[in-house]
Structures are given as structure tokens and as C-alpha cells.
Amino acid sequence: MPKAPENLILLGRLLFQAFPAVNRELMRWRHLAASSPEPELKQQALASLTFKKFHCQGGSVYATWPPRYRQQILQAIVALQTISDYLDNLCDRAGVLDEKAFRQLHLAFTDALRPGRAEHDYYASYPYRQDGGYLQALVRACRQALMVLPGYKIVQEEILYLAVLYCRLQATKHIDITRRQERLQSWLEPLLGQIPAPIYWWELAAATGSTLGIFALIAVAAREELTAPEVTRLKKAYFPWIGGLHILLDYFIDQQEDREGGDLNFCAFYCDEEEAARRLQFFLEQSLEKAQDLPDPAFHLMVVRGLPALYLSDAKVAGQKQASTREAVLRAAGSFSQNLYLLCKTLRRVGVI
């Protein structure tokens, strides 16, 4: 169990240091997005900054962890998550179904993680192109921050492994509804044998869709004495377990919304809510076990226990009559998660998250 004072210190840093810093970073990006000459790109950029702000807020917890380079870590995380959210909107909300265009757009995500490499023309296959330099500026801001981190070269290979999986998921899941499931299954099912415990293909898909493993690796790159075995152990804890828990919870609370919008939802593949609840608890158990064995386990355990608190405090859970699953998962997560759930409800009510 994480020590209570340590958790309180981290929560204090998150609420009173990281969240205000995230707001400042997003304000900077909002000003640039507002100058986009293409109305569709401007609309999608501003919408992602407004409605997906909590993604950057959640990711900023990793900037509270290392004692050094916190500003650079936060800058990299906010820039990369903003790229992710913006591209998600371009693939999902602009009426485009072109997989080639989606793959080209997502080169921005991997370019952001490759300081010193040549950049691409991200809109080369997309029908809208003039964003006033917004996407390129995000890529460069992330690169600039990563170059300062002393251990980045040690983590870069594992980060790019996760990033390539993430980009392939995004490019595939947004194609035409008649083809996307078959394409995802044919890609992911051969990879299931590499996972040390039995999981479904859609659970592996969820794990590829999380940015948390990338953020954890960026944060640990602040350490000068970092070793390759530590990096591998961290990646294996986040992929597929902590990352899978993260995205399954996200999809769990969005089921009704996705049904109405015709969007792909990985939790919809479960037989019923009882199976979904069992699998969420399984991913939670695996995540807690793996987090316990990491260096600085208190931090990673707080992240794992924070995920159910953050997602299950969303009002959509009550609206979908998912209270029994919420209670079961929070009970399995423990008292810290239950107390944090109450805090998250309050923060949502006052508009902080």
C-alpha cells in the first residue's frame, strides 16, 4: 500500500503545480490553433483543447514524479498528448475515412519522439492542410523538451515501440465501419502470444491506445543513472496492463455515447457487464502486481489506483446504470482509490477536471 503522506504530496503537486502549468501550456497552444487559416483544422484543434483537456491533466502526473526536469517533462507530455487529441479529432470528426491520410498524419506523433530526425509533410494525403504551423510547432516543442532529458536515448527505443503501435491503432480504427474490426483482429491476434497472460484481442487493442507507458518512460528519462533492464520492466508493466486498464476504463464509460455515434468501443465486445467487470478487475490486479515490482512503486501504485477514481467518477457512469461495476472495481482498488474517487467527483463538480 502506498504511504499516505507520499500520496498527499504527489496529489498536492498535481493539483497546485501541474494543473496550473498544464493550463498555461494549453493556453499557448490555443492561441496558435486559433490562428489556423483552415476553418476545419481550427475547429478540430480548438475542440480537442477544450473537450480533451483532462487527458493532459492526467498525463501531467508524470511531471510530478522526478525531482528534476519537471518543466521539460510537462512540456513534452502536453505537446504529445495535444498531438494525439488533435489527430484523433482529424481522424474521427472531420468526415475523412482515408487510412493513408491517417497514417501520414500520425507521423507527427512519432516525429515528436525523434529529436534530430527530418520532419514529414503531415497533411500530404489529408483534404485540409493549412493549420498555420500548429502541428509542426507541437512536434518541435516535444522534441525540444526531450532533448534535455539525460536518459532519453536509453528509453527512446521502447517509447517508439509503443508509439508505432499507438499510431497503427489510430490509423486502423477510424477507417470504414465495415472493415475496421477485421483489420484490427488480423493485426492484433498474432501478437496475443507475446502477452504472458491470456487476454482478448480488443484488450490488446486498448493497451496499444494508451499514452501512459510513453509518459512513464519520458519521466524516467530524467534519471542519469537509468539502466536498460529498468526501462524494459517499466514498459512491460504499462504494456499491456496499466495502459490496458487505462483505455478499457475510458471505453467502459463511453459505451452509450459510442453506440449512439456508431463509434468502435472495445468494451462492447464483452458478453455482458458482468464479464466487463471481471476483466476490468483482472487488469487492475495485474497492474497493481506489476506496479509493486517497479522502482518507486508508490508512485506507480498511485497511478493505477487513480485510474478507476478518475474515470468512474464521470457522470456518464451513473447515467448508464453501471454502479455495480463501479463499486466492484473501486472496492478491488482499495481505500485510497475510493477516497480519490470522492475527490475526483468534487473536482468535476467545480470544473477543475
C-alpha positions as CSV (number, residue, x, y, z in Angstrom):
1,M,0.0,0.0,0.0
2,P,1.4,3.4,-0.9
3,K,2.3,5.6,2.1
4,A,-0.5,8.2,2.7
5,P,1.9,11.3,3.2
6,E,3.7,10.4,-0.1
7,N,0.4,10.2,-1.9
8,L,-0.7,13.5,-0.5
9,I,2.5,15.2,-1.6
10,L,2.1,13.9,-5.1
11,L,-1.6,15.0,-5.2
12,G,-0.7,18.4,-3.9
13,R,1.9,18.8,-6.7
14,L,-0.6,17.6,-9.3
15,L,-3.4,20.0,-8.2
16,F,-1.4,23.1,-7.3
17,Q,1.6,22.8,-9.6
18,A,1.0,20.5,-12.6
19,F,-2.6,21.5,-13.3
20,P,-1.9,25.3,-13.5
21,A,1.2,24.5,-15.6
22,V,-1.0,22.5,-18.0
23,N,-3.4,25.4,-18.2
24,R,-0.5,27.7,-19.2
25,E,0.7,25.3,-21.8
26,L,-2.7,24.8,-23.3
27,M,-3.4,28.5,-23.4
28,R,-0.2,28.9,-25.5
29,W,-1.4,26.2,-27.9
30,R,-4.9,27.6,-28.0
31,H,-3.6,31.0,-29.3
32,L,-1.7,29.2,-32.1
33,A,-4.6,26.9,-33.0
34,A,-6.9,30.0,-33.2
35,S,-4.7,31.4,-35.9
36,S,-5.2,28.5,-38.3
37,P,-6.4,29.7,-41.7
38,E,-8.3,26.5,-42.4
39,P,-11.7,26.5,-40.6
40,E,-12.0,22.7,-40.3
41,L,-8.5,22.4,-38.8
42,K,-9.1,25.3,-36.5
43,Q,-12.3,23.9,-35.3
44,Q,-10.9,20.4,-34.6
45,A,-7.8,21.9,-32.8
46,L,-9.8,24.1,-30.5
47,A,-12.3,21.3,-29.8
48,S,-9.6,18.9,-28.8
49,L,-8.0,21.5,-26.5
50,T,-11.4,22.2,-24.9
51,F,-13.0,18.8,-24.5
52,K,-9.9,16.7,-24.0
53,K,-8.1,18.9,-21.6
54,F,-8.3,16.2,-18.9
55,H,-6.0,14.0,-20.9
56,C,-3.2,16.4,-20.5
57,Q,-4.2,16.9,-16.8
58,G,-4.0,13.2,-16.2
59,G,-0.7,12.8,-18.1
60,S,0.8,15.7,-16.1
61,V,1.0,13.4,-13.0
62,Y,4.3,12.1,-14.5
63,A,5.8,15.6,-14.3
64,T,5.3,15.5,-10.5
65,W,7.4,12.3,-10.1
66,P,11.1,13.0,-10.9
67,P,12.9,15.6,-8.8
68,R,14.5,17.2,-11.8
69,Y,13.4,18.3,-15.3
70,R,9.7,18.6,-14.4
71,Q,9.1,21.5,-16.7
72,Q,10.6,19.7,-19.7
73,I,8.7,16.6,-18.9
74,L,5.4,18.5,-18.6
75,Q,6.1,20.4,-21.9
76,A,6.8,17.1,-23.7
77,I,3.7,15.4,-22.3
78,V,1.3,18.2,-23.0
79,A,2.7,18.7,-26.6
80,L,2.5,14.9,-27.3
81,Q,-1.0,14.5,-25.8
82,T,-2.2,17.5,-27.7
83,I,-0.9,16.0,-30.9
84,S,-2.7,12.8,-30.0
85,D,-6.0,14.5,-29.2
86,Y,-5.9,16.8,-32.3
87,L,-5.1,13.9,-34.7
88,D,-7.9,11.8,-33.1
89,N,-10.3,14.6,-34.0
90,L,-9.0,14.8,-37.5
91,C,-9.5,11.1,-38.0
92,D,-12.8,10.9,-36.2
93,R,-14.7,14.2,-36.5
94,A,-13.9,15.7,-39.9
95,G,-15.7,13.2,-42.2
96,V,-12.5,11.6,-43.5
97,L,-12.0,7.8,-43.8
98,D,-8.7,7.6,-45.6
99,E,-6.3,5.2,-43.9
100,K,-3.3,6.5,-45.9
101,A,-4.1,10.1,-44.7
102,F,-4.4,8.9,-41.1
103,R,-1.0,7.1,-41.3
104,Q,0.6,10.3,-42.7
105,L,-0.9,12.5,-40.0
106,H,0.4,10.2,-37.3
107,L,3.9,10.6,-38.5
108,A,3.7,13.8,-36.4
109,F,3.3,11.6,-33.3
110,T,6.5,9.5,-34.0
111,D,8.4,12.5,-35.3
112,A,7.8,14.3,-32.0
113,L,9.6,11.4,-30.3
114,R,12.6,11.5,-32.6
115,P,14.7,14.6,-31.9
116,G,17.1,15.5,-34.7
117,R,15.3,13.5,-37.4
118,A,13.8,15.0,-40.5
119,E,10.1,16.0,-40.3
120,H,7.4,15.0,-42.7
121,D,4.5,16.7,-44.5
122,Y,1.8,15.5,-42.2
123,Y,-1.1,16.8,-44.3
124,A,0.2,15.4,-47.6
125,S,-2.8,13.0,-48.0
126,Y,-5.4,14.9,-46.0
127,P,-8.0,17.2,-47.6
128,Y,-7.2,20.1,-45.3
129,R,-3.7,21.4,-44.9
130,Q,-3.3,25.0,-43.8
131,D,-3.0,25.0,-39.9
132,G,-0.8,28.0,-39.5
133,G,2.1,25.8,-38.3
134,Y,0.2,24.4,-35.4
135,L,1.1,20.7,-35.7
136,Q,4.7,21.4,-36.7
137,A,5.1,23.6,-33.6
138,L,3.7,20.9,-31.3
139,V,6.2,18.4,-32.8
140,R,9.1,20.7,-32.2
141,A,8.1,21.6,-28.7
142,C,8.0,18.0,-27.7
143,R,11.4,17.3,-29.4
144,Q,12.9,20.4,-27.7
145,A,11.9,19.1,-24.3
146,L,13.0,15.5,-24.8
147,M,16.5,16.6,-26.0
148,V,17.2,17.9,-22.5
149,L,16.5,14.7,-20.6
150,P,19.7,12.8,-19.8
151,G,18.3,9.3,-20.1
152,Y,16.2,9.8,-23.3
153,K,18.4,7.8,-25.5
154,I,18.0,4.8,-23.2
155,V,14.2,5.0,-23.3
156,Q,13.7,6.0,-26.9
157,E,13.6,2.6,-28.5
158,E,10.9,1.4,-26.1
159,I,9.0,4.6,-26.5
160,L,9.0,4.3,-30.2
161,Y,7.8,0.7,-30.0
162,L,4.7,1.9,-28.0
163,A,4.3,4.9,-30.3
164,V,4.2,2.8,-33.5
165,L,1.6,0.5,-32.0
166,Y,-0.4,3.5,-31.0
167,C,-0.3,5.1,-34.4
168,R,-1.3,1.9,-36.2
169,L,-4.3,1.6,-33.9
170,Q,-5.4,5.1,-34.6
171,A,-5.0,4.8,-38.3
172,T,-6.9,1.5,-38.4
173,K,-9.8,2.0,-36.0
174,H,-11.0,5.1,-37.8
175,I,-11.5,3.5,-41.3
176,D,-14.8,2.5,-42.7
177,I,-17.0,0.7,-40.2
178,T,-17.4,-2.4,-42.4
179,R,-13.7,-3.1,-42.4
180,R,-12.2,-1.8,-39.2
181,Q,-12.9,-4.8,-36.9
182,E,-11.5,-7.4,-39.4
183,R,-8.4,-5.2,-39.9
184,L,-7.8,-4.8,-36.2
185,Q,-8.2,-8.5,-35.5
186,S,-5.9,-9.6,-38.3
187,W,-3.2,-7.3,-36.9
188,L,-3.6,-8.0,-33.2
189,E,-4.5,-11.6,-32.9
190,P,-1.0,-12.8,-34.0
191,L,0.5,-10.6,-31.2
192,L,-1.5,-12.2,-28.4
193,G,1.0,-15.0,-28.0
194,Q,3.6,-12.4,-26.8
195,I,1.5,-11.5,-23.8
196,P,2.3,-13.5,-20.6
197,A,-1.4,-13.9,-19.6
198,P,-4.5,-14.7,-21.8
199,I,-6.2,-11.5,-23.0
200,Y,-8.7,-10.8,-25.8
201,W,-7.6,-9.0,-29.0
202,W,-9.7,-6.0,-28.1
203,E,-8.0,-5.7,-24.7
204,L,-4.6,-5.7,-26.5
205,A,-6.1,-3.0,-28.8
206,A,-7.0,-1.0,-25.8
207,A,-3.4,-1.3,-24.4
208,T,-2.0,0.0,-27.7
209,G,-4.2,3.0,-27.4
210,S,-2.7,4.3,-24.1
211,T,-0.1,7.0,-24.0
212,L,0.7,6.4,-20.3
213,G,3.5,4.0,-21.0
214,I,5.2,6.6,-23.2
215,F,4.7,9.3,-20.5
216,A,6.2,7.0,-17.8
217,L,9.2,6.3,-20.0
218,I,9.6,10.1,-20.7
219,A,9.5,10.8,-16.9
220,V,12.1,8.1,-16.1
221,A,14.4,9.6,-18.7
222,A,15.1,12.4,-16.2
223,R,17.3,10.0,-14.4
224,E,21.0,10.0,-15.3
225,E,21.7,6.5,-13.8
226,L,18.9,4.8,-15.8
227,T,19.6,1.2,-17.0
228,A,18.1,-0.7,-19.9
229,P,16.6,-3.5,-17.7
230,E,14.7,-0.9,-15.6
231,V,13.3,0.6,-18.8
232,T,12.2,-2.9,-20.1
233,R,10.5,-3.7,-16.7
234,L,8.7,-0.3,-16.8
235,K,7.4,-0.9,-20.3
236,K,6.2,-4.4,-19.5
237,A,4.2,-3.1,-16.5
238,Y,2.5,-0.4,-18.6
239,F,2.0,-2.6,-21.7
240,P,-0.4,-4.2,-21.7
241,W,-1.5,-3.9,-18.1
242,I,-1.6,-0.3,-16.8
243,G,-2.2,1.0,-20.3
244,G,-4.9,-1.6,-21.0
245,L,-6.7,-0.7,-17.7
246,H,-6.5,3.0,-18.7
247,I,-8.2,2.6,-22.0
248,L,-10.7,-0.1,-21.0
249,L,-12.0,2.3,-18.3
250,D,-12.2,5.1,-20.9
251,Y,-14.2,2.9,-23.2
252,F,-16.3,1.5,-20.4
253,I,-17.7,4.9,-19.5
254,D,-18.2,5.8,-23.2
255,Q,-20.4,2.8,-24.2
256,Q,-23.7,4.6,-24.6
257,E,-22.1,7.6,-26.3
258,D,-20.3,5.3,-28.8
259,R,-23.4,3.3,-29.5
260,E,-25.3,6.4,-30.4
261,G,-22.5,7.7,-32.6
262,G,-21.7,4.4,-34.3
263,D,-18.1,4.5,-32.9
264,L,-16.0,1.5,-32.1
265,N,-16.0,0.6,-28.4
266,F,-13.7,-2.2,-27.2
267,C,-15.9,-2.9,-24.1
268,A,-18.8,-3.6,-26.4
269,F,-17.1,-6.9,-27.3
270,Y,-17.7,-8.4,-23.8
271,C,-20.6,-10.8,-23.4
272,D,-22.2,-8.6,-20.7
273,E,-21.5,-6.1,-18.0
274,E,-20.5,-8.9,-15.6
275,E,-17.7,-10.1,-17.9
276,A,-16.6,-6.5,-18.4
277,A,-16.4,-6.0,-14.6
278,R,-14.4,-9.2,-14.2
279,R,-11.9,-8.2,-16.9
280,L,-11.5,-4.7,-15.5
281,Q,-10.7,-6.2,-12.2
282,F,-8.3,-8.6,-13.8
283,F,-6.4,-5.7,-15.5
284,L,-6.5,-3.9,-12.2
285,E,-5.0,-6.8,-10.3
286,Q,-2.3,-7.3,-12.9
287,S,-1.5,-3.6,-12.9
288,L,-1.1,-3.5,-9.1
289,E,1.1,-6.5,-9.1
290,K,3.4,-5.1,-11.8
291,A,3.5,-1.7,-10.3
292,Q,4.5,-3.1,-6.9
293,D,7.7,-4.5,-8.5
294,L,8.8,-1.3,-10.2
295,P,11.4,1.1,-8.8
296,D,9.5,3.8,-6.8
297,P,6.4,1.6,-6.5
298,A,4.4,4.1,-4.5
299,F,4.2,6.4,-7.5
300,H,3.0,3.8,-10.0
301,L,0.6,2.3,-7.4
302,M,-0.9,5.7,-7.0
303,V,-1.3,6.0,-10.8
304,V,-3.0,2.6,-11.0
305,R,-5.4,3.3,-8.1
306,G,-6.0,6.8,-9.6
307,L,-7.3,5.5,-12.9
308,P,-10.6,3.9,-11.5
309,A,-11.1,7.0,-9.4
310,L,-10.7,9.4,-12.3
311,Y,-12.8,7.5,-14.9
312,L,-15.5,6.1,-12.7
313,S,-16.2,9.5,-11.2
314,D,-17.6,10.6,-14.6
315,A,-21.3,11.3,-14.6
316,K,-21.7,9.0,-17.6
317,V,-21.3,6.0,-15.3
318,A,-24.4,6.8,-13.3
319,G,-26.3,7.7,-16.5
320,Q,-25.6,4.2,-17.9
321,K,-26.6,2.4,-14.7
322,Q,-23.1,1.0,-14.2
323,A,-23.0,1.5,-10.4
324,S,-22.4,-2.2,-9.6
325,T,-19.3,-2.4,-11.8
326,R,-18.1,0.9,-10.4
327,E,-18.4,-0.3,-6.8
328,A,-16.8,-3.6,-7.6
329,V,-13.7,-2.1,-9.3
330,L,-13.3,0.7,-6.6
331,R,-13.6,-1.9,-3.9
332,A,-10.9,-4.0,-5.6
333,A,-8.7,-0.9,-6.0
334,G,-8.8,-0.2,-2.2
335,S,-9.5,2.7,0.2
336,F,-7.1,5.2,-1.4
337,S,-8.9,4.8,-4.8
338,Q,-12.3,5.1,-3.1
339,N,-11.3,8.4,-1.3
340,L,-9.7,9.7,-4.5
341,Y,-12.9,8.9,-6.3
342,L,-14.8,11.2,-4.0
343,L,-12.2,13.9,-4.6
344,C,-12.5,13.5,-8.4
345,K,-16.3,13.9,-8.1
346,T,-15.8,17.1,-6.3
347,L,-13.2,18.3,-8.8
348,R,-15.6,17.5,-11.7
349,R,-18.4,19.3,-10.0
350,V,-16.4,22.6,-9.6
351,G,-14.9,22.3,-13.2
352,V,-11.3,21.5,-12.3
353,I,-11.4,18.3,-14.4
